[in-house]
């Protein structure tokens, strides 16, 4: 049996917010921040919905190291 993604609820809230606000991301920053907080509570790879944020962090670190 598959385990429920621990941050699925927050990811669904983002989708609801985006739909309600005609996909204007700036209107959903508080909800997006809640997902980021949830993702920070779990080890990398534990939440599938957090994989985008994890990839974003790797890209930021890569950019920092190459810009020095």
CHARMM internal coordinates of N, CA and C (Angstrom, degrees):
IC EDIT
DIST 1 N 1 CA 1.4510
DIST 1 CA 1 C 1.5298
ANGL 1 N 1 CA 1 C 109.45
DIST 1 C 2 N 1.3181
ANGL 1 CA 1 C 2 N 117.48
DIHE 1 N 1 CA 1 C 2 N 134.15
DIST 2 N 2 CA 1.4565
ANGL 1 C 2 N 2 CA 122.07
DIHE 1 CA 1 C 2 N 2 CA -179.82
DIST 2 CA 2 C 1.5195
ANGL 2 N 2 CA 2 C 110.88
DIHE 1 C 2 N 2 CA 2 C -74.90
DIST 2 C 3 N 1.3504
ANGL 2 CA 2 C 3 N 115.15
DIHE 2 N 2 CA 2 C 3 N 140.37
DIST 3 N 3 CA 1.4532
ANGL 2 C 3 N 3 CA 119.59
DIHE 2 CA 2 C 3 N 3 CA 175.83
DIST 3 CA 3 C 1.5125
ANGL 3 N 3 CA 3 C 109.83
DIHE 2 C 3 N 3 CA 3 C -78.97
DIST 3 C 4 N 1.3147
ANGL 3 CA 3 C 4 N 116.20
DIHE 3 N 3 CA 3 C 4 N 145.69
DIST 4 N 4 CA 1.4582
ANGL 3 C 4 N 4 CA 120.83
DIHE 3 CA 3 C 4 N 4 CA 177.94
DIST 4 CA 4 C 1.5277
ANGL 4 N 4 CA 4 C 108.55
DIHE 3 C 4 N 4 CA 4 C -70.84
DIST 4 C 5 N 1.3150
ANGL 4 CA 4 C 5 N 116.16
DIHE 4 N 4 CA 4 C 5 N 138.40
DIST 5 N 5 CA 1.4613
ANGL 4 C 5 N 5 CA 121.31
DIHE 4 CA 4 C 5 N 5 CA 178.15
DIST 5 CA 5 C 1.5318
ANGL 5 N 5 CA 5 C 107.81
DIHE 4 C 5 N 5 CA 5 C -66.18
DIST 5 C 6 N 1.3352
ANGL 5 CA 5 C 6 N 118.13
DIHE 5 N 5 CA 5 C 6 N 127.36
DIST 6 N 6 CA 1.4618
ANGL 5 C 6 N 6 CA 120.08
DIHE 5 CA 5 C 6 N 6 CA -175.74
DIST 6 CA 6 C 1.5338
ANGL 6 N 6 CA 6 C 113.98
DIHE 5 C 6 N 6 CA 6 C -65.90
DIST 6 C 7 N 1.3093
ANGL 6 CA 6 C 7 N 118.59
DIHE 6 N 6 CA 6 C 7 N -19.36
DIST 7 N 7 CA 1.4669
ANGL 6 C 7 N 7 CA 121.33
DIHE 6 CA 6 C 7 N 7 CA -178.45
DIST 7 CA 7 C 1.5275
ANGL 7 N 7 CA 7 C 112.60
DIHE 6 C 7 N 7 CA 7 C -112.30
DIST 7 C 8 N 1.3112
ANGL 7 CA 7 C 8 N 116.50
DIHE 7 N 7 CA 7 C 8 N 14.64
DIST 8 N 8 CA 1.4662
ANGL 7 C 8 N 8 CA 121.18
DIHE 7 CA 7 C 8 N 8 CA -179.01
DIST 8 CA 8 C 1.5293
ANGL 8 N 8 CA 8 C 111.79
DIHE 7 C 8 N 8 CA 8 C -59.96
DIST 8 C 9 N 1.3349
ANGL 8 CA 8 C 9 N 116.92
DIHE 8 N 8 CA 8 C 9 N -41.16
DIST 9 N 9 CA 1.4634
ANGL 8 C 9 N 9 CA 120.92
DIHE 8 CA 8 C 9 N 9 CA -178.63
DIST 9 CA 9 C 1.5303
ANGL 9 N 9 CA 9 C 110.36
DIHE 8 C 9 N 9 CA 9 C -58.59
DIST 9 C 10 N 1.3256
ANGL 9 CA 9 C 10 N 116.74
DIHE 9 N 9 CA 9 C 10 N -45.87
DIST 10 N 10 CA 1.4618
ANGL 9 C 10 N 10 CA 120.89
DIHE 9 CA 9 C 10 N 10 CA -179.69
DIST 10 CA 10 C 1.5210
ANGL 10 N 10 CA 10 C 111.50
DIHE 9 C 10 N 10 CA 10 C -65.17
DIST 10 C 11 N 1.3294
ANGL 10 CA 10 C 11 N 117.04
DIHE 10 N 10 CA 10 C 11 N -38.41
DIST 11 N 11 CA 1.4639
ANGL 10 C 11 N 11 CA 121.24
DIHE 10 CA 10 C 11 N 11 CA 178.55
DIST 11 CA 11 C 1.5283
ANGL 11 N 11 CA 11 C 110.48
DIHE 10 C 11 N 11 CA 11 C -64.24
DIST 11 C 12 N 1.3195
ANGL 11 CA 11 C 12 N 116.63
DIHE 11 N 11 CA 11 C 12 N -39.41
DIST 12 N 12 CA 1.4663
ANGL 11 C 12 N 12 CA 120.22
DIHE 11 CA 11 C 12 N 12 CA 177.87
DIST 12 CA 12 C 1.5252
ANGL 12 N 12 CA 12 C 110.80
DIHE 11 C 12 N 12 CA 12 C -66.53
DIST 12 C 13 N 1.3215
ANGL 12 CA 12 C 13 N 117.02
DIHE 12 N 12 CA 12 C 13 N -36.80
DIST 13 N 13 CA 1.4696
ANGL 12 C 13 N 13 CA 120.76
DIHE 12 CA 12 C 13 N 13 CA 178.24
DIST 13 CA 13 C 1.5273
ANGL 13 N 13 CA 13 C 110.74
DIHE 12 C 13 N 13 CA 13 C -63.42
DIST 13 C 14 N 1.3307
ANGL 13 CA 13 C 14 N 116.66
DIHE 13 N 13 CA 13 C 14 N -36.84
DIST 14 N 14 CA 1.4697
ANGL 13 C 14 N 14 CA 120.09
DIHE 13 CA 13 C 14 N 14 CA 177.12
DIST 14 CA 14 C 1.5231
ANGL 14 N 14 CA 14 C 109.68
DIHE 13 C 14 N 14 CA 14 C -63.26
DIST 14 C 15 N 1.3141
ANGL 14 CA 14 C 15 N 116.90
DIHE 14 N 14 CA 14 C 15 N -45.13
DIST 15 N 15 CA 1.4686
ANGL 14 C 15 N 15 CA 119.93
DIHE 14 CA 14 C 15 N 15 CA -179.83
DIST 15 CA 15 C 1.5282
ANGL 15 N 15 CA 15 C 111.08
DIHE 14 C 15 N 15 CA 15 C -61.36
DIST 15 C 16 N 1.3332
ANGL 15 CA 15 C 16 N 116.59
DIHE 15 N 15 CA 15 C 16 N -43.45
DIST 16 N 16 CA 1.4607
ANGL 15 C 16 N 16 CA 120.28
DIHE 15 CA 15 C 16 N 16 CA 178.32
DIST 16 CA 16 C 1.5259
ANGL 16 N 16 CA 16 C 110.59
DIHE 15 C 16 N 16 CA 16 C -60.79
DIST 16 C 17 N 1.3291
ANGL 16 CA 16 C 17 N 116.11
DIHE 16 N 16 CA 16 C 17 N -45.58
DIST 17 N 17 CA 1.4609
ANGL 16 C 17 N 17 CA 120.95
DIHE 16 CA 16 C 17 N 17 CA -179.17
DIST 17 CA 17 C 1.5235
ANGL 17 N 17 CA 17 C 110.93
DIHE 16 C 17 N 17 CA 17 C -62.41
DIST 17 C 18 N 1.3162
ANGL 17 CA 17 C 18 N 116.83
DIHE 17 N 17 CA 17 C 18 N -46.43
DIST 18 N 18 CA 1.4581
ANGL 17 C 18 N 18 CA 119.87
DIHE 17 CA 17 C 18 N 18 CA -179.81
DIST 18 CA 18 C 1.5247
ANGL 18 N 18 CA 18 C 111.63
DIHE 17 C 18 N 18 CA 18 C -61.09
DIST 18 C 19 N 1.3160
ANGL 18 CA 18 C 19 N 116.66
DIHE 18 N 18 CA 18 C 19 N -43.57
DIST 19 N 19 CA 1.4661
ANGL 18 C 19 N 19 CA 119.98
DIHE 18 CA 18 C 19 N 19 CA 178.73
DIST 19 CA 19 C 1.5228
ANGL 19 N 19 CA 19 C 111.08
DIHE 18 C 19 N 19 CA 19 C -62.95
DIST 19 C 20 N 1.3195
ANGL 19 CA 19 C 20 N 116.95
DIHE 19 N 19 CA 19 C 20 N -41.13
DIST 20 N 20 CA 1.4622
ANGL 19 C 20 N 20 CA 121.25
DIHE 19 CA 19 C 20 N 20 CA -178.23
DIST 20 CA 20 C 1.5321
ANGL 20 N 20 CA 20 C 112.28
DIHE 19 C 20 N 20 CA 20 C -69.57
DIST 20 C 21 N 1.3363
ANGL 20 CA 20 C 21 N 116.10
DIHE 20 N 20 CA 20 C 21 N -22.40
DIST 21 N 21 CA 1.4624
ANGL 20 C 21 N 21 CA 120.77
DIHE 20 CA 20 C 21 N 21 CA -176.51
DIST 21 CA 21 C 1.5218
ANGL 21 N 21 CA 21 C 112.92
DIHE 20 C 21 N 21 CA 21 C -114.30
DIST 21 C 22 N 1.3277
ANGL 21 CA 21 C 22 N 116.84
DIHE 21 N 21 CA 21 C 22 N 28.06
DIST 22 N 22 CA 1.4659
ANGL 21 C 22 N 22 CA 122.55
DIHE 21 CA 21 C 22 N 22 CA 178.06
DIST 22 CA 22 C 1.5296
ANGL 22 N 22 CA 22 C 112.67
DIHE 21 C 22 N 22 CA 22 C 51.93
DIST 22 C 23 N 1.3191
ANGL 22 CA 22 C 23 N 115.76
DIHE 22 N 22 CA 22 C 23 N 39.48
DIST 23 N 23 CA 1.4707
ANGL 22 C 23 N 23 CA 123.66
DIHE 22 CA 22 C 23 N 23 CA 175.10
DIST 23 CA 23 C 1.5321
ANGL 23 N 23 CA 23 C 113.46
DIHE 22 C 23 N 23 CA 23 C 60.42
DIST 23 C 24 N 1.3221
ANGL 23 CA 23 C 24 N 116.34
DIHE 23 N 23 CA 23 C 24 N 30.58
DIST 24 N 24 CA 1.4661
ANGL 23 C 24 N 24 CA 121.15
DIHE 23 CA 23 C 24 N 24 CA 173.82
DIST 24 CA 24 C 1.5275
ANGL 24 N 24 CA 24 C 107.06
DIHE 23 C 24 N 24 CA 24 C -90.19
DIST 24 C 25 N 1.3196
ANGL 24 CA 24 C 25 N 114.98
DIHE 24 N 24 CA 24 C 25 N 100.79
DIST 25 N 25 CA 1.4546
ANGL 24 C 25 N 25 CA 122.44
DIHE 24 CA 24 C 25 N 25 CA -172.60
DIST 25 CA 25 C 1.5308
ANGL 25 N 25 CA 25 C 112.62
DIHE 24 C 25 N 25 CA 25 C -57.83
DIST 25 C 26 N 1.3238
ANGL 25 CA 25 C 26 N 117.13
DIHE 25 N 25 CA 25 C 26 N -36.46
DIST 26 N 26 CA 1.4654
ANGL 25 C 26 N 26 CA 120.25
DIHE 25 CA 25 C 26 N 26 CA -177.35
DIST 26 CA 26 C 1.5326
ANGL 26 N 26 CA 26 C 112.02
DIHE 25 C 26 N 26 CA 26 C -61.23
DIST 26 C 27 N 1.3206
ANGL 26 CA 26 C 27 N 117.69
DIHE 26 N 26 CA 26 C 27 N -23.58
DIST 27 N 27 CA 1.4624
ANGL 26 C 27 N 27 CA 121.54
DIHE 26 CA 26 C 27 N 27 CA 179.33
DIST 27 CA 27 C 1.5285
ANGL 27 N 27 CA 27 C 111.95
DIHE 26 C 27 N 27 CA 27 C -77.99
DIST 27 C 28 N 1.3211
ANGL 27 CA 27 C 28 N 117.37
DIHE 27 N 27 CA 27 C 28 N -11.24
DIST 28 N 28 CA 1.4661
ANGL 27 C 28 N 28 CA 121.43
DIHE 27 CA 27 C 28 N 28 CA -174.81
DIST 28 CA 28 C 1.5289
ANGL 28 N 28 CA 28 C 112.49
DIHE 27 C 28 N 28 CA 28 C -116.65
DIST 28 C 29 N 1.3135
ANGL 28 CA 28 C 29 N 117.38
DIHE 28 N 28 CA 28 C 29 N 19.52
DIST 29 N 29 CA 1.4667
ANGL 28 C 29 N 29 CA 120.10
DIHE 28 CA 28 C 29 N 29 CA -176.03
DIST 29 CA 29 C 1.5311
ANGL 29 N 29 CA 29 C 113.08
DIHE 28 C 29 N 29 CA 29 C -59.44
DIST 29 C 30 N 1.3212
ANGL 29 CA 29 C 30 N 117.70
DIHE 29 N 29 CA 29 C 30 N -38.05
DIST 30 N 30 CA 1.4719
ANGL 29 C 30 N 30 CA 120.05
DIHE 29 CA 29 C 30 N 30 CA -179.95
DIST 30 CA 30 C 1.5290
ANGL 30 N 30 CA 30 C 110.83
DIHE 29 C 30 N 30 CA 30 C -63.75
DIST 30 C 31 N 1.3249
ANGL 30 CA 30 C 31 N 116.69
DIHE 30 N 30 CA 30 C 31 N -40.12
DIST 31 N 31 CA 1.4644
ANGL 30 C 31 N 31 CA 121.06
DIHE 30 CA 30 C 31 N 31 CA -179.78
DIST 31 CA 31 C 1.5307
ANGL 31 N 31 CA 31 C 110.09
DIHE 30 C 31 N 31 CA 31 C -70.07
DIST 31 C 32 N 1.3066
ANGL 31 CA 31 C 32 N 116.63
DIHE 31 N 31 CA 31 C 32 N -39.56
DIST 32 N 32 CA 1.4708
ANGL 31 C 32 N 32 CA 121.19
DIHE 31 CA 31 C 32 N 32 CA 177.67
DIST 32 CA 32 C 1.5237
ANGL 32 N 32 CA 32 C 109.81
DIHE 31 C 32 N 32 CA 32 C -63.26
DIST 32 C 33 N 1.3305
ANGL 32 CA 32 C 33 N 116.75
DIHE 32 N 32 CA 32 C 33 N -40.01
DIST 33 N 33 CA 1.4666
ANGL 32 C 33 N 33 CA 120.75
DIHE 32 CA 32 C 33 N 33 CA 178.51
DIST 33 CA 33 C 1.5249
ANGL 33 N 33 CA 33 C 111.18
DIHE 32 C 33 N 33 CA 33 C -62.98
DIST 33 C 34 N 1.3270
ANGL 33 CA 33 C 34 N 116.96
DIHE 33 N 33 CA 33 C 34 N -36.16
DIST 34 N 34 CA 1.4685
ANGL 33 C 34 N 34 CA 120.35
DIHE 33 CA 33 C 34 N 34 CA 177.66
DIST 34 CA 34 C 1.5333
ANGL 34 N 34 CA 34 C 110.61
DIHE 33 C 34 N 34 CA 34 C -63.54
DIST 34 C 35 N 1.3229
ANGL 34 CA 34 C 35 N 116.81
DIHE 34 N 34 CA 34 C 35 N -38.92
DIST 35 N 35 CA 1.4664
ANGL 34 C 35 N 35 CA 119.73
DIHE 34 CA 34 C 35 N 35 CA 177.35
DIST 35 CA 35 C 1.5241
ANGL 35 N 35 CA 35 C 109.78
DIHE 34 C 35 N 35 CA 35 C -66.38
DIST 35 C 36 N 1.3175
ANGL 35 CA 35 C 36 N 117.71
DIHE 35 N 35 CA 35 C 36 N -41.57
DIST 36 N 36 CA 1.4714
ANGL 35 C 36 N 36 CA 120.60
DIHE 35 CA 35 C 36 N 36 CA 177.54
DIST 36 CA 36 C 1.5347
ANGL 36 N 36 CA 36 C 110.89
DIHE 35 C 36 N 36 CA 36 C -59.24
DIST 36 C 37 N 1.3282
ANGL 36 CA 36 C 37 N 116.67
DIHE 36 N 36 CA 36 C 37 N -41.62
DIST 37 N 37 CA 1.4725
ANGL 36 C 37 N 37 CA 120.89
DIHE 36 CA 36 C 37 N 37 CA 178.33
DIST 37 CA 37 C 1.5223
ANGL 37 N 37 CA 37 C 110.47
DIHE 36 C 37 N 37 CA 37 C -62.89
DIST 37 C 38 N 1.3264
ANGL 37 CA 37 C 38 N 115.89
DIHE 37 N 37 CA 37 C 38 N -43.48
DIST 38 N 38 CA 1.4660
ANGL 37 C 38 N 38 CA 120.28
DIHE 37 CA 37 C 38 N 38 CA 178.64
DIST 38 CA 38 C 1.5286
ANGL 38 N 38 CA 38 C 109.95
DIHE 37 C 38 N 38 CA 38 C -61.01
DIST 38 C 39 N 1.3123
ANGL 38 CA 38 C 39 N 116.22
DIHE 38 N 38 CA 38 C 39 N -46.12
DIST 39 N 39 CA 1.4666
ANGL 38 C 39 N 39 CA 120.73
DIHE 38 CA 38 C 39 N 39 CA -178.89
DIST 39 CA 39 C 1.5275
ANGL 39 N 39 CA 39 C 111.47
DIHE 38 C 39 N 39 CA 39 C -61.55
DIST 39 C 40 N 1.3195
ANGL 39 CA 39 C 40 N 116.67
DIHE 39 N 39 CA 39 C 40 N -35.29
DIST 40 N 40 CA 1.4629
ANGL 39 C 40 N 40 CA 120.64
DIHE 39 CA 39 C 40 N 40 CA -179.56
DIST 40 CA 40 C 1.5294
ANGL 40 N 40 CA 40 C 111.85
DIHE 39 C 40 N 40 CA 40 C -67.58
DIST 40 C 41 N 1.3214
ANGL 40 CA 40 C 41 N 117.34
DIHE 40 N 40 CA 40 C 41 N -21.56
DIST 41 N 41 CA 1.4721
ANGL 40 C 41 N 41 CA 121.14
DIHE 40 CA 40 C 41 N 41 CA -178.48
DIST 41 CA 41 C 1.5222
ANGL 41 N 41 CA 41 C 113.33
DIHE 40 C 41 N 41 CA 41 C -80.09
DIST 41 C 42 N 1.3198
ANGL 41 CA 41 C 42 N 117.71
DIHE 41 N 41 CA 41 C 42 N -13.29
DIST 42 N 42 CA 1.4623
ANGL 41 C 42 N 42 CA 120.48
DIHE 41 CA 41 C 42 N 42 CA -174.54
DIST 42 CA 42 C 1.5207
ANGL 42 N 42 CA 42 C 111.04
DIHE 41 C 42 N 42 CA 42 C -119.63
DIST 42 C 43 N 1.3343
ANGL 42 CA 42 C 43 N 116.89
DIHE 42 N 42 CA 42 C 43 N 148.61
DIST 43 N 43 CA 1.4723
ANGL 42 C 43 N 43 CA 119.17
DIHE 42 CA 42 C 43 N 43 CA 177.85
DIST 43 CA 43 C 1.5273
ANGL 43 N 43 CA 43 C 111.15
DIHE 42 C 43 N 43 CA 43 C -64.78
DIST 43 C 44 N 1.3151
ANGL 43 CA 43 C 44 N 115.39
DIHE 43 N 43 CA 43 C 44 N 151.44
DIST 44 N 44 CA 1.4705
ANGL 43 C 44 N 44 CA 120.91
DIHE 43 CA 43 C 44 N 44 CA 179.42
DIST 44 CA 44 C 1.5289
ANGL 44 N 44 CA 44 C 109.62
DIHE 43 C 44 N 44 CA 44 C -53.97
DIST 44 C 45 N 1.3099
ANGL 44 CA 44 C 45 N 115.10
DIHE 44 N 44 CA 44 C 45 N 138.42
DIST 45 N 45 CA 1.4573
ANGL 44 C 45 N 45 CA 120.15
DIHE 44 CA 44 C 45 N 45 CA 179.40
DIST 45 CA 45 C 1.5162
ANGL 45 N 45 CA 45 C 114.18
DIHE 44 C 45 N 45 CA 45 C 89.35
DIST 45 C 46 N 1.3239
ANGL 45 CA 45 C 46 N 118.59
DIHE 45 N 45 CA 45 C 46 N -11.17
DIST 46 N 46 CA 1.4688
ANGL 45 C 46 N 46 CA 121.52
DIHE 45 CA 45 C 46 N 46 CA -178.08
DIST 46 CA 46 C 1.5218
ANGL 46 N 46 CA 46 C 111.35
DIHE 45 C 46 N 46 CA 46 C -76.27
DIST 46 C 47 N 1.3392
ANGL 46 CA 46 C 47 N 116.79
DIHE 46 N 46 CA 46 C 47 N -33.49
DIST 47 N 47 CA 1.4545
ANGL 46 C 47 N 47 CA 121.17
DIHE 46 CA 46 C 47 N 47 CA -177.62
DIST 47 CA 47 C 1.5252
ANGL 47 N 47 CA 47 C 110.15
DIHE 46 C 47 N 47 CA 47 C -118.56
DIST 47 C 48 N 1.3090
ANGL 47 CA 47 C 48 N 116.60
DIHE 47 N 47 CA 47 C 48 N 122.38
DIST 48 N 48 CA 1.4592
ANGL 47 C 48 N 48 CA 121.57
DIHE 47 CA 47 C 48 N 48 CA 179.58
DIST 48 CA 48 C 1.5298
ANGL 48 N 48 CA 48 C 110.38
DIHE 47 C 48 N 48 CA 48 C -65.72
DIST 48 C 49 N 1.3408
ANGL 48 CA 48 C 49 N 117.49
DIHE 48 N 48 CA 48 C 49 N -38.81
DIST 49 N 49 CA 1.4587
ANGL 48 C 49 N 49 CA 119.68
DIHE 48 CA 48 C 49 N 49 CA -177.92
DIST 49 CA 49 C 1.5329
ANGL 49 N 49 CA 49 C 111.82
DIHE 48 C 49 N 49 CA 49 C -68.08
DIST 49 C 50 N 1.3142
ANGL 49 CA 49 C 50 N 117.92
DIHE 49 N 49 CA 49 C 50 N -16.91
DIST 50 N 50 CA 1.4704
ANGL 49 C 50 N 50 CA 121.56
DIHE 49 CA 49 C 50 N 50 CA 179.27
DIST 50 CA 50 C 1.5239
ANGL 50 N 50 CA 50 C 112.58
DIHE 49 C 50 N 50 CA 50 C -88.14
DIST 50 C 51 N 1.3027
ANGL 50 CA 50 C 51 N 117.62
DIHE 50 N 50 CA 50 C 51 N -6.48
DIST 51 N 51 CA 1.4655
ANGL 50 C 51 N 51 CA 120.35
DIHE 50 CA 50 C 51 N 51 CA -174.99
DIST 51 CA 51 C 1.5235
ANGL 51 N 51 CA 51 C 112.38
DIHE 50 C 51 N 51 CA 51 C -59.46
DIST 51 C 52 N 1.3174
ANGL 51 CA 51 C 52 N 118.12
DIHE 51 N 51 CA 51 C 52 N -32.59
DIST 52 N 52 CA 1.4681
ANGL 51 C 52 N 52 CA 120.88
DIHE 51 CA 51 C 52 N 52 CA 177.70
DIST 52 CA 52 C 1.5125
ANGL 52 N 52 CA 52 C 111.80
DIHE 51 C 52 N 52 CA 52 C -65.21
DIST 52 C 53 N 1.3315
ANGL 52 CA 52 C 53 N 116.93
DIHE 52 N 52 CA 52 C 53 N -41.42
DIST 53 N 53 CA 1.4580
ANGL 52 C 53 N 53 CA 120.55
DIHE 52 CA 52 C 53 N 53 CA 177.36
DIST 53 CA 53 C 1.5162
ANGL 53 N 53 CA 53 C 111.20
DIHE 52 C 53 N 53 CA 53 C -67.57
DIST 53 C 54 N 1.3324
ANGL 53 CA 53 C 54 N 116.73
DIHE 53 N 53 CA 53 C 54 N -37.64
DIST 54 N 54 CA 1.4554
ANGL 53 C 54 N 54 CA 120.52
DIHE 53 CA 53 C 54 N 54 CA 178.62
DIST 54 CA 54 C 1.5229
ANGL 54 N 54 CA 54 C 110.22
DIHE 53 C 54 N 54 CA 54 C -63.57
DIST 54 C 55 N 1.3277
ANGL 54 CA 54 C 55 N 116.78
DIHE 54 N 54 CA 54 C 55 N -42.25
DIST 55 N 55 CA 1.4652
ANGL 54 C 55 N 55 CA 121.56
DIHE 54 CA 54 C 55 N 55 CA 178.68
DIST 55 CA 55 C 1.5276
ANGL 55 N 55 CA 55 C 109.65
DIHE 54 C 55 N 55 CA 55 C -64.65
DIST 55 C 56 N 1.3243
ANGL 55 CA 55 C 56 N 117.52
DIHE 55 N 55 CA 55 C 56 N -40.17
DIST 56 N 56 CA 1.4624
ANGL 55 C 56 N 56 CA 122.97
DIHE 55 CA 55 C 56 N 56 CA 178.83
DIST 56 CA 56 C 1.5344
ANGL 56 N 56 CA 56 C 110.45
DIHE 55 C 56 N 56 CA 56 C -60.42
DIST 56 C 57 N 1.3330
ANGL 56 CA 56 C 57 N 117.18
DIHE 56 N 56 CA 56 C 57 N -41.18
DIST 57 N 57 CA 1.4657
ANGL 56 C 57 N 57 CA 121.55
DIHE 56 CA 56 C 57 N 57 CA 179.36
DIST 57 CA 57 C 1.5249
ANGL 57 N 57 CA 57 C 111.06
DIHE 56 C 57 N 57 CA 57 C -64.27
DIST 57 C 58 N 1.3231
ANGL 57 CA 57 C 58 N 116.74
DIHE 57 N 57 CA 57 C 58 N -42.52
DIST 58 N 58 CA 1.4660
ANGL 57 C 58 N 58 CA 120.98
DIHE 57 CA 57 C 58 N 58 CA 178.86
DIST 58 CA 58 C 1.5231
ANGL 58 N 58 CA 58 C 110.04
DIHE 57 C 58 N 58 CA 58 C -62.08
DIST 58 C 59 N 1.3329
ANGL 58 CA 58 C 59 N 116.85
DIHE 58 N 58 CA 58 C 59 N -42.54
DIST 59 N 59 CA 1.4664
ANGL 58 C 59 N 59 CA 120.79
DIHE 58 CA 58 C 59 N 59 CA 179.93
DIST 59 CA 59 C 1.5305
ANGL 59 N 59 CA 59 C 111.14
DIHE 58 C 59 N 59 CA 59 C -64.63
DIST 59 C 60 N 1.3332
ANGL 59 CA 59 C 60 N 117.80
DIHE 59 N 59 CA 59 C 60 N -39.39
DIST 60 N 60 CA 1.4676
ANGL 59 C 60 N 60 CA 121.34
DIHE 59 CA 59 C 60 N 60 CA 177.64
DIST 60 CA 60 C 1.5216
ANGL 60 N 60 CA 60 C 111.00
DIHE 59 C 60 N 60 CA 60 C -62.73
DIST 60 C 61 N 1.3241
ANGL 60 CA 60 C 61 N 116.31
DIHE 60 N 60 CA 60 C 61 N -44.24
DIST 61 N 61 CA 1.4640
ANGL 60 C 61 N 61 CA 120.72
DIHE 60 CA 60 C 61 N 61 CA 179.83
DIST 61 CA 61 C 1.5260
ANGL 61 N 61 CA 61 C 111.12
DIHE 60 C 61 N 61 CA 61 C -63.96
DIST 61 C 62 N 1.3226
ANGL 61 CA 61 C 62 N 116.09
DIHE 61 N 61 CA 61 C 62 N -39.47
DIST 62 N 62 CA 1.4705
ANGL 61 C 62 N 62 CA 121.07
DIHE 61 CA 61 C 62 N 62 CA 179.02
DIST 62 CA 62 C 1.5249
ANGL 62 N 62 CA 62 C 110.06
DIHE 61 C 62 N 62 CA 62 C -64.30
DIST 62 C 63 N 1.3210
ANGL 62 CA 62 C 63 N 117.66
DIHE 62 N 62 CA 62 C 63 N -43.56
DIST 63 N 63 CA 1.4596
ANGL 62 C 63 N 63 CA 121.91
DIHE 62 CA 62 C 63 N 63 CA 179.37
DIST 63 CA 63 C 1.5267
ANGL 63 N 63 CA 63 C 110.99
DIHE 62 C 63 N 63 CA 63 C -63.18
DIST 63 C 64 N 1.3442
ANGL 63 CA 63 C 64 N 117.19
DIHE 63 N 63 CA 63 C 64 N -41.94
DIST 64 N 64 CA 1.4656
ANGL 63 C 64 N 64 CA 121.14
DIHE 63 CA 63 C 64 N 64 CA 179.15
DIST 64 CA 64 C 1.5211
ANGL 64 N 64 CA 64 C 111.28
DIHE 63 C 64 N 64 CA 64 C -61.38
DIST 64 C 65 N 1.3202
ANGL 64 CA 64 C 65 N 116.73
DIHE 64 N 64 CA 64 C 65 N -44.76
DIST 65 N 65 CA 1.4573
ANGL 64 C 65 N 65 CA 120.24
DIHE 64 CA 64 C 65 N 65 CA -176.25
DIST 65 CA 65 C 1.5240
ANGL 65 N 65 CA 65 C 112.10
DIHE 64 C 65 N 65 CA 65 C -71.25
DIST 65 C 66 N 1.3148
ANGL 65 CA 65 C 66 N 118.78
DIHE 65 N 65 CA 65 C 66 N -29.33
DIST 66 N 66 CA 1.4587
ANGL 65 C 66 N 66 CA 120.45
DIHE 65 CA 65 C 66 N 66 CA -179.95
DIST 66 CA 66 C 1.5276
ANGL 66 N 66 CA 66 C 112.72
DIHE 65 C 66 N 66 CA 66 C -85.16
DIST 66 C 67 N 1.3370
ANGL 66 CA 66 C 67 N 116.89
DIHE 66 N 66 CA 66 C 67 N -17.06
DIST 67 N 67 CA 1.4639
ANGL 66 C 67 N 67 CA 119.35
DIHE 66 CA 66 C 67 N 67 CA -178.79
DIST 67 CA 67 C 1.5196
ANGL 67 N 67 CA 67 C 113.05
DIHE 66 C 67 N 67 CA 67 C -88.51
DIST 67 C 68 N 1.3074
ANGL 67 CA 67 C 68 N 118.24
DIHE 67 N 67 CA 67 C 68 N -2.67
DIST 68 N 68 CA 1.4823
ANGL 67 C 68 N 68 CA 122.09
DIHE 67 CA 67 C 68 N 68 CA 179.78
DIST 68 CA 68 C 1.4899
ANGL 68 N 68 CA 68 C 112.18
DIHE 67 C 68 N 68 CA 68 C -82.97
END
COOR INIT
IC SEED 1 N 1 CA 1 C
IC BUILD
